[in-house]
Amino acid sequence: MTQHLADRTHPSGEPSGTAGGGRPDWWRHAVIYQVYPRSFADGNGDGMGDLPGIRARLPYLAELGVDAVWLSPFYASPQADAGYDVADYRAIDPMFGDLHDADALIRDAHDLGLRIIVDLVPNHSSDQHEWFQRALRQGPGTPLRDRYHFRPGKGEHGELPPNDWESIFGGSAWTRVANPDGSPGEWYLHLFAPQQPDFNWNNQAVRDEFRSLLRFWLDMGVDGFRIDVAHGMVKAEGLPDMGSTGQLRLLGAQVLPFFDQDGVHEIYRSWRRILDEYPGQRIGVAEAWTPTADRTALYVRPDELHQAFNFHYLNTPWDADALRRVIDGSLDSMRPVGAPSTWVLSNHDVVRHLTRLGGGLARARAATLLMLALPGSAYIYQGEELGLPEVTDLPDEVRQDPAFFRRGTGDDAADGQEGLRDGCRVPIPWTAEGASFGFGDNGSWLPQPPGWGKLSVAEQTGDPSSTLALYRAALAARRAHPALGAGDSVTWLPAPAGVLAFRREGADGSWVICAVNTTDTPVAVADLLPRTGQLLLASTHFAGGDVLPADTTVWWRD
């Protein structure tokens, strides 16, 4: 079955419907919706989301108005890290379905005009991957061990790790294995969980395998790849000590010997050549945590990847001056390499922005309209269009984030999420009632709050004041107006303290003005409001006038 499906090339690589468009350079302006498969929709009633469930809900995403759907991992996996520990990159985990389900999902998405982007996990595999298991059996010095980072330990009997590198999930980044005869053996590197050994990208077999994997999924018809830990594959020569005095922060700006090494760019140049062989503008998107926006821009030079996540924007507080600085910095860094800026507020690794920004639903809605007015591509995380908050009161016994089980306390706590990423992964509500509010027929793998039904798709559909209606309207306006979407600059307008205001212009001379009040009090903006334009959209009730309400974003058009 695997061979049969992989051998056929998708007819065109172009979505045939209207939502995804087929517009040139679609990725420069695309709104991309992240689906976390286990938490989106359960098609078989086992409490776990799956590919048939996603497939059944594709019309909802098309109606929402997004251009593409990014699927977090659905590959065969022991699920030590929610699928980011891959045992077989060419197979679907049975909990999600099979390759025929993936094929049907891709075809249906294209028929609806949606593109499909899949996660690729090249920094590490599962410890159950055939390569790693064979490496353990063959022992030290064998060729298969060179596909990972096996090293002898320090100390009189090799009892100490080879260096001082730490895991992003807490603790040492090294685990010792037994030799085939049972005696204490070498150590292997895992920047994440012990069940996720890092590949050695100096090994040619590793590079060849991932080029083959790209072709496998491109032949299946996918439109691109979100590349997990895109900054992590190449390690500094000799694996030098990092000299750390505290726990690593994935979201931080540290310069580290195993992240953002220049050698990754050779890999992406080779991948870009493969992407360019296929029709329909297939793309690569880097999940690259880098110290600066200028370092991020290196991943999207014209012969490398197409987009990189803008984590510097995601980490920015709700403050007008801070937002303006990061917006300018993002646009300035991408402009020389000709790549679009990307904007994201939430994903499966961070606290949902409704909770994180600290201002409730009004502030979250305002942040969304600001994001969607900026030039470039935007990412939406499932459920944010419903105004879902972070679930902060999950019992410890239901949590599954591996960082939670490895975290310490205080200064020794695990990464930027402190091991509490499950709160943004609670399955989303589709209906007001039922065992799992329409997620499936028999409950959900993480418990949903009792009031979740009030935020469901069914409850919000048809309500013009709902957050879902706001997202649908914003995405429709973004698609229809020539001044929104792709671009590389904004024209800032004079504005009172705490207010951001900028103008964007289309190639046809049309314009949109966006104004954002980041303060918690109304602000008079009589000199800012356009007198010749019309109100296009507002994040809260705003009928016009000279006062911009607190935590509100407004769009005007020509």
N, C-alpha and C positions, 0 to 999 in steps of 0.2 A: 504493500500500500504506500509506504513512504516513497519508494522509488517512482512509482507510477505518478503520484501527484507532483513530485518535485521535477520530473522530467518535462512536464508540459509548461510552456511559457504562457503567461497571461496574455490574452489577445491584444491588448493595447497598452495596459498600464494606466489608461485614462478613465476616470469615473465617467459614467454616461448620463448621470442625473444632473440636476441643477445646483445642488447645494455645494458641491466641491468645485464645480465650475469647469475645469479644463482651461482656466485662464492662464496666460503665460506667467512664468515665475510665481506660481501660486504660493510658494513657501515664503515669499517676501511679505505677504499681507495676511497669511492664513490665521484663522482662529482654530486652535487644536485642542480637543477635549480629551483629557486623560481618563481612561477607564481602568480602575483597579479591579481586575476580573473577579476576585473572590467576594467583592462587596458591591457589585453593580446589579446583577439580576441572576436569580437561581432558576435554571430551566428544568431541573429534575427533582426538586423538592428535598435535597439532602442537606440544606442549610448553608451550602457553599455556592457562591456565584460561579458561572461557567460560560463557555462559548455559546451554547444554544440560548442561554438567557440573554447574553449581549446581543446576539443576532436578532432576537425577537424585539429588542428595544431600539434597534437602529432607526426606525422611523421617528422615534422621539428625538434622536440626535439630529436627524435631518431637519425636522421641524424647528428645533432650537436654532439652527442656522450656522452650525460650525462647519468648517471645511474638511477637517480630518479628525480621526480618532486614534489616539495613542493607547495601545494596550500594554499594561505592565505584564511581567513574564507569565506565560502559561505553559512553559516547557516542562518535560518530565523532571521531577525534583522531589527530594525528601522533605521539602518545605521547612528546612531549618531557618530560612530567612525569607519566608513568604514567596518562594520561587526564584529568588535571586541567587540561589545555590542550584545550578543547573547540572543535572546528571546526563541529559541527552538533549542536545540543541536541535535535533531533527524530529523530535517526538513531542506530542502534547501530553501533559500529565492527565491520567484518567479522571482526576477530580474535575478537570475542565472540559473533557471531551476527547476528540481524536483529530487526526489530520483532515478527515472529511468535514468535520465541523469547522475547522479553520478555513478550509477552502470555501465552504458555503458562506461563511461570514464575510470573507473578502469579496466574493462575487456579489452578495446582497448589498454590501456597502457601496461598491462601485455602481451598482444599479441605482442607488439612491443619491449618487453624486458625492459620496464620502470617500476620502482616502484613508488608508490604513497604515499606521506606523507601529512597528513592533519593537519591543525592548530587545536589545542585544547586550549580553553580559560577558565582556571579553577580559576583564581583569582577573577573574577567578572562576572556578567551576565548583561543583559539589565535590565533597570527598568521596561520594559514591560514583563519580564519573569513572568510566572504564579506564581511562588513562591513569588516573590517580591510584585506583585499586591495583592495576598492573604494576605501577611504579613501586607500591608498597611490597608486593610479592617479589619483585626482582631484586630489590635491595640496593645498597649504596653503589655509586659508580656506574650504574646501568643507564643506557640512553633514555629510557622513559622517565627517569628521575630528573633529567635535564629539562623536561617540559614544565616542571615546577621549580620552586626555589627550595631545594633540600640542601642543608648545610650541617657540618659537624658542630657540636656545641663547644662552648668554652669551658674552662675549668679542667681539673686534673682528669676527670672521667667524662668530659663532655656533658656535664650535668647542668650547665648554664646556657641560656639562649645565645645564638650567634651574635646578636647585637641588641641594642636597647629599644628597638622599635616597638611601638604600642599599637594595639588594635583600636580601630575606630569605635568598636563596641565595648571597649574596656579591657584592661589586662594586657598581657604580653601578646605580641603579634606572632609568636612562635609556639609551636606544639611539638613535643618529642614523640617519635614513633619507635616501635620495637623492630629490631631486625627480623628477617625471616626465621632465624633460630630462636627468637624470643628474647634475646639480649637487648639492653637499651641501645637505641640507634640514633639516627640523625634527627634534626629538627626541620620542620617545614614552615614556610611563611604564610600567614593569613592576615591581611590587613583588616579583615572583618571577623566573622565568626570562625572558630576552629574548623567548622564543617565547610569552609570556603577557601581552599588553598589557592594562592595566587599563581597564575600562569607565569612562566618565564618567557617573555617576549623577545629575548635574544635567541630563542630556539626557532629554527626555520619551520619545523613541523607545526608549531603553534600558529605561526603566521599563515602557513598554507591552509591549515584547517579553517581559520576564520574567513579567509577569502572564499573558500568552498561554501561555508555557511551563508555568507552574503548571497551568493548565487542561488543557493537552495531556496531561500525565502523570497528573493526577487523573482525567481521562476514561479513561485507560488502566487505572485501578484502583489506583494506588499509594496507600498509606495515609499517606504523609508524605514529608518532605524533610529530609535533613541538609544544612544550608546551610554550604558551605565558606567560610572566611574571612568569616564573618558580620559581623565587626567592621570590615571593611576597605573597604566600598564607597564611603563618603563621605569625601572629603578636606577638610582645613581650607581655608577660603577663601583664595585667592591662592597656595596651595601654598608656604607659608613654609619656609625652611630649618629643619632640625631641630637643627643644631649638634652633630651626633654626633661623638664622639671614639673610637668603637669599633664593631665589627660588631654589627648588630642581633641580638636573640635573640627568636625567635618565642614562646618559652615564658617570656619575661621579663615584668616588670611596668613597663616603661617607658611614660611618657605620650608619645605620638607623634602628629604632625599628620595621619597617614593611617590610624590605627587608633582604633576606639572613639569616633568622632565622634557627637555627639548626633543628627545628621541621619539616621542609619540607622534610627532608631525609627519615623519616618514611613513608611519603606518597609515595615517589618514590620507596621505597623497595616493597611496596604492589603492585604498578603498574608494576614493573619489573616481579613479579611472574605471572601476567596476560599475559604480552607480551610473556613470555617464554612458555606459554601453547600453543601458536599458531605456526604453521609451517612457514618456510620461513624467519626466523630471523627478526621478526617485531621489530622496534626500537623506542626509545624515545629520543628526542633531546631537550635540555634545552635552552630556551632563559633566561639566568641567568646573570644579571648584578651584578657583585660582586666586592669588593674592590681589590682583588688580583687574580692572576691565580691559586694560591694554593686553594683559596676558591672555584673557579670554578671547580677544580678537584674533590671536594667532591661530586658533582652531578653525576659524572660518575665513581664512584667506582663499582666494579664488580657486586654488587647486586642492583645497582640503574639504572640510564639511560645510554645510549650508547654514546651519544655525547653531547657537550655543545658548543654553539657559542663562538668563540674567539673574543670578543669585544675589548680586549686589543690590538689585532693585527689590527683590523679595525681602531682604533683610533691613530695608530702610524703614524707619519709624514714620508715623503719621505726622509729619512736620513739613511745612511748606519749603523751608530752606533746604532741609536734607533731601527732600524729593527732587527739588530742582537741580541740586548738585548731581545726584545720581542719574537723573534723566540726561542732563548735559554730558556727563562723563560717559554714559552708555552710547549715546549718539556719536559723540566725538571719537570714541574708540573704534566703532564699527565703520564709520564713514571711510577711512583710508583703505580698508580691505573690501569695500563694496558689499558688505553683508548687512542683512537687516538686524536691527535690535530686536530682542524678544523681551516680553514682559510677563511675569507670572506672580501671583499672589499666594497660591496654595498648591500643595502636592501631597503625595502619600508619605512624605518624610518630615513634614513640618506641621505645626499647629495651624488649624484652619484660620484664615485671616479674619473672619468675623470675631473670633476670640483673641487672636494674637494682637490685633491693632487696638483692642481695648475700648472701642466705642460703640459696640453693639451693631445692630443691623444697619442703622443709618450710615455709620462710618464705613461698613463693609460695602454697601451699595455705592457710596461715593468713591471709594477706592477702585471699584470695578469700572465705573464710568471713566475715571481718570485713565486707568490702564488701557481701556479700549479706544481712547482717543489718541493715544501715543502712536507714532509712526513705527511700523514694523509688524511683527507677528505676536499674537497673544496666546497664552495657554490657560485653559480653564480646568480645574480639578472637579471631578464628579461630585455633585451635591452642592457646590458653592452657588449654582444657579437657583437653588432652593433656599439659600440663606442658612445652611446647616452650620451650627456651632461645633466647636470641638467637644467631644464627650470626655469630660475630665474626671468622672467618678466610676470608671470601670473597676470592678474588683480585681485584685491581684491574680486570683486564680483563673481568670479568663484571658489574661494578657498573653500575647504570643510573640511580641517583639523580642528578638534575641538579645538586644542591648539591655532590656529590662532585667534579664537574668544574670548579666555580667556587670551591672552597674555597681559603683560604690556609693559613697555619700559625700556630700560637701564638695571639696576640691577634687575628690577622686571620682565624682559622678561620670557616667558615660557621656557620649557625644552631645551635640547641641539639643537633642531631643530628650536627654536624660532617660532614654529607654522607654519613653512613653508615646511611641508613634501609633499605637493602636487607636488612640482617640480620634484620629482623622480617618481611620479605616473602617469605622462602623458602617454596615450596609445601609444604603440609602433607602428612603421610604417612597413607595410608588402610590399607595392608597392610604386612606385615612384609618382603615381598620385591617384586621387580619393578624395572623400569628407573627408575621414579620412586615406588616404594612406593605404587602404586595411584593416584597423582595422575593419570596418563594412560598411554598405551601407548608413548610414545617420548621419555622423558626429561622434563626440566622447564626452564623458561627461566632459573632460577637453580639452581645445583647444591645438592642436599641432602646433609647430612653422612652419612657411611657408617652411622652408628648410628641413623639416623632411624627405621628400621623397628621398633625396640624400643619406640618411643613411639607407634606407629600406632594408629588406631581399632581395627583387628582384634586387635592384641595386647592392648589394654586392655579390650575388651568382654568381660564375664563375669568379670573380675578384681575382686572387691569392694574390694581395697586400691588400685586404680588411681586416678589423678587424674580420669579420665573418669567413673568410678563416683562419685567425690566430687561432681563438678559435677552429675551427674544427681540424686543424692540431695539435694543442697542446693537445687536448683531445684524439685524435687518438694515438699520441706518448705516452701520459701518460698511456693509456690502454695497449699499445703493449710492452713497455719497462719494464723489470723486476725491474729496479732500481728506477722506479717512482711509486707513489701511496703510499701504506701502509708503515709504518715504524715509528720509534720513535727517530731518530737521524740524524744529518748531520755531515760531517767532513769538518770543515772550512779550507780554504786554504789561505795562505798569499796573500794579495791584497793591492793595493795602497789605499790611503785615498779616501773615497767616493765610493769605490767599495766593493761589497759583492761577495765572491766566495766560493762555497762549492761543495763537492763531495757526491754523493749518490751511494750505491752499492746494487746490487740485490743478491739474494741467490745463483745465478749461477755464481757469480763473475763479472758480467757485471757492468758497471758504467755509470753515467751521471754526468757531471760537469755543474753547473749553475753559470754564472757570471753576475753581475748587476752593471751598472754604474748609480748611483743615482745623479751624478753631471750634470751640464748643459754645460760641455765641454768634448771633447774626452779625453780618458785616455789611456796612453800606458800600455799594459798588456803583454809584451813579455814574462815575466817569468811565467805568469799565464796560458797561452794558452796551452792546451794539444797538444803534437806533434804527438801522435800516434792515436788520435781519429779523428772523423769526425763531421762536423757541423750538428747538428740535427735540430735546429730551432732558429730563431732570431726575436725579437719583431719589429725591424726596418731593413732597408736594410743593410745587413752585409755579405759580400762575403768572409770574412776571413781577416787575417792580424793581426798586433800587436797592433792595436788601437781599443778600444771599444768606439763606438759613445756615445754621451750624451743620458741620459734617455733611455738606451737600456739594454735588458736582452738577453743573448745568452745561448743556451744549446748545449753541445757537448756530443757525445756518444762514446763508445768503438768501 
